[in-house]
């Protein structure tokens, strides 16, 4: 599919554009992941879990968001 046709489908909003995208090959530039292990005291994990429940997300998402926020400051 040509980009012009894809743009028209998006702009017309009559079709689900995700049906035209192969997400299995999607990558974010400069966001290669690497696993790290961090040990936290129990009270910190409990606080993280409480915040994650409040936000309706996971502990990992809260940690990633907070770290990204501090690094971008």
C-alpha positions as CSV (number, residue, x, y, z in Angstrom):
1,X,0.0,0.0,0.0
2,X,1.3,3.4,-0.9
3,X,1.6,6.0,2.0
4,X,-0.8,8.3,0.2
5,X,-3.5,5.6,0.3
6,X,-2.7,4.7,4.0
7,X,-3.0,8.5,4.9
8,X,-6.4,8.7,3.1
9,X,-7.7,5.7,5.1
10,X,-6.5,7.3,8.3
11,X,-7.9,10.7,7.4
12,X,-11.3,9.3,6.3
13,X,-11.6,7.4,9.6
14,X,-13.9,4.7,7.9
15,X,-11.5,1.8,8.5
16,X,-9.3,0.5,11.2
17,X,-5.8,1.4,10.1
18,X,-4.3,-1.3,12.4
19,X,-5.7,-3.9,10.0
20,X,-3.2,-2.5,7.4
21,X,-0.2,-2.6,9.7
22,X,2.1,-5.5,10.6
23,X,2.7,-4.7,14.3
24,X,4.9,-7.8,14.8
25,X,7.8,-5.9,13.1
26,X,7.1,-2.6,14.8
27,X,10.1,-1.1,16.7
28,X,10.8,2.1,18.6
29,X,14.1,3.7,17.6
30,X,16.7,3.9,20.4
31,X,14.5,1.9,22.7
32,X,16.2,-1.5,22.7
33,X,15.3,-3.1,26.1
34,X,17.7,-4.6,28.5
35,X,16.7,-6.3,31.7
36,X,18.1,-5.1,35.0
37,X,17.5,-6.3,38.5
38,X,17.0,-3.9,41.4
39,X,16.5,-4.8,45.0
40,X,14.0,-2.7,47.0
41,X,13.1,-2.8,50.6
42,X,9.6,-4.3,51.3
43,X,8.1,-0.9,52.4
44,X,9.1,0.5,49.0
45,X,7.5,-2.3,47.1
46,X,4.3,-2.0,49.1
47,X,4.3,1.8,48.3
48,X,4.9,1.1,44.6
49,X,2.1,-1.5,44.5
50,X,-0.3,0.9,46.3
51,X,0.5,3.7,43.7
52,X,0.2,1.2,40.8
53,X,-3.3,0.2,42.1
54,X,-4.3,3.8,42.4
55,X,-3.2,4.5,38.9
56,X,-4.6,1.3,37.5
57,X,-1.3,0.1,36.1
58,X,1.6,-2.2,37.0
59,X,4.5,-1.7,39.4
60,X,6.9,-1.9,36.5
61,X,5.0,0.9,34.6
62,X,5.2,3.2,37.7
63,X,8.9,2.6,38.1
64,X,9.6,3.2,34.4
65,X,7.5,6.4,34.3
66,X,9.2,7.8,37.4
67,X,12.7,7.1,36.3
68,X,12.0,8.5,32.8
69,X,10.6,11.6,34.4
70,X,13.7,12.2,36.5
71,X,16.1,11.5,33.6
72,X,14.3,13.9,31.3
73,X,14.4,16.7,33.8
